[in-house]
Amino acid sequence: MLFNTYGERGSVDNVDFPQLVIPRGLLSSGGSFGASVRQSQIGIQAFGPTIAGARTSADIQFDFAGGFPEAQNGASFGIMRLRTGTVSV
């Protein structure tokens, strides 16, 4: 599980994945705090049959850091994002 957190005294360019903090201005807030576990990766691994002496397997990894849907009802659950997917023979 990956837990990210930040705290700052200015304002950030993106509250989801902050990369730049802008200094506090005359009309800006006193700062902000944010945290997320959405970058935690969840994986599934499967082992298949042996075909002509070759073992088969598959692996998929995903997280929920793919952004937020623009829903009218205010749902704010992260969109599932595929990180890696492999098939081995």
WORA-V515118 format. One record per backbone hydrogen bond with DSSP energy under -1.0 kcal/mol. NH is the residue of the N-H (numbers start at 1). CO is the residue of the C=O. Records with the same first field share a line. If there is no record, write none. Layout:
BEGIN
NH: CO ; CO
END
This chain:
BEGIN
4: 36
6: 34
8: 32
11: 22
13: 20
22: 11
32: 8
34: 6
36: 4
40: 37
42: 62
44: 60
46: 58
48: 56
51: 54
54: 51
57: 88
58: 46
59: 86
60: 44
61: 84
62: 42
63: 81
64: 38
66: 79
71: 69
74: 71
79: 67
81: 63
83: 61
84: 61
86: 59
88: 57
END
